[in-house]
Amino acid sequence: MRITRDMVLATLSRHIGEANGISVEALVRQFEWDPEHYPARARQVRKLVSELREEGVAICAHPSTGYFIAATPAELETCCQFLRARAMHSLVLEARLRKIPLPELLGQMRLPT
């Protein structure tokens, strides 16, 4: 079975607010359950969630709550802060691997204006 973005969105539309979050495993189980295919299906769901976010759908997630559609501006802000912190952590790791200061790495990422 191929999981589609519409299937993910329809399922998440029943999970509004942080208290109603759903884990990626439970989300995959909504569509099919075959332990052998779980890793690929979980990656597929995460990719579809990213695509929906890129389209502006306010899908939030946290390891402790799972995926949900933001019910309040505060939930969306908390999600955005979590995503920013995760991105910054990745950038710090990249700077250390490249052995350059983070400000120098960030300077390289700026677009000319």
C-alpha positions in Angstrom: 0.0 0.0 0.0 1.2 3.5 -0.9 0.6 6.0 1.8 -0.4 9.4 0.4 -0.3 13.0 1.8 -4.1 13.1 1.7 -4.2 9.9 3.9 -1.8 11.5 6.4 -3.7 14.8 6.5 -7.0 13.0 6.9 -5.7 11.0 9.8 -4.0 14.0 11.5 -7.2 16.0 11.1 -8.5 13.8 13.9 -5.5 14.7 16.1 -6.0 18.3 16.9 -4.0 19.7 19.8 -1.0 18.4 21.7 -3.1 16.2 24.0 -4.3 14.3 21.0 -0.9 13.6 19.4 -0.2 10.3 17.6 3.1 8.5 17.4 4.6 7.7 14.0 4.1 4.0 14.8 0.4 4.5 15.5 0.1 6.6 12.4 1.6 3.9 10.2 -0.7 1.4 11.9 -3.7 3.5 10.7 -2.7 2.5 7.1 -1.2 -0.9 7.4 0.9 -2.9 9.8 3.6 -5.2 8.7 6.6 -5.1 11.0 8.9 -5.9 8.1 7.8 -2.7 6.2 7.6 -0.5 9.3 10.9 1.4 8.8 10.1 2.3 5.2 6.5 3.3 6.0 7.7 5.4 9.0 10.2 7.2 6.7 7.4 7.7 4.1 5.1 9.2 6.7 7.8 11.6 8.0 8.5 12.7 4.4 4.8 13.3 3.8 4.5 15.3 7.0 7.5 17.5 5.9 5.7 18.1 2.5 2.5 19.1 4.3 4.5 21.4 6.6 6.1 23.0 3.5 2.6 23.7 2.2 1.8 25.5 5.5 -0.2 22.8 7.3 0.5 23.4 11.1 1.6 19.9 11.9 3.5 19.8 15.2 5.5 17.0 16.7 7.6 16.2 19.7 9.0 12.8 20.8 6.8 13.0 23.9 3.5 13.8 22.2 3.7 12.5 18.6 2.2 14.3 15.6 -0.8 16.6 15.9 -2.2 19.7 14.2 -1.8 22.8 16.3 -4.9 23.9 18.1 -3.5 27.1 19.4 -0.8 29.7 18.5 1.1 28.6 21.6 1.3 25.0 20.4 2.6 26.1 17.1 5.1 28.4 18.8 6.3 25.5 21.0 6.7 23.3 17.9 8.6 26.0 16.0 11.0 26.5 19.0 11.6 22.8 19.1 12.4 22.7 15.4 14.7 25.7 15.7 16.6 24.1 18.6 17.0 20.9 16.7 18.3 22.8 13.6 20.7 24.8 15.7 22.0 21.6 17.3 22.7 20.3 13.8 24.5 23.5 12.8 26.7 23.3 15.9 27.6 19.8 15.0 28.4 20.8 11.4 30.6 23.7 12.6 32.5 21.3 14.9 33.0 18.7 12.1 34.2 21.4 9.8 36.3 22.9 12.6 35.0 26.4 12.0 33.2 28.7 14.5 29.5 28.7 14.3 29.2 32.4 13.4 31.5 31.8 10.4 29.4 28.8 9.3 26.2 30.9 9.7 27.9 33.8 7.8 28.5 31.4 4.9 24.8 30.5 4.9 23.6 34.1 4.5 22.1 35.1 1.1 23.2 38.4 -0.5 20.5 41.0 -0.1 
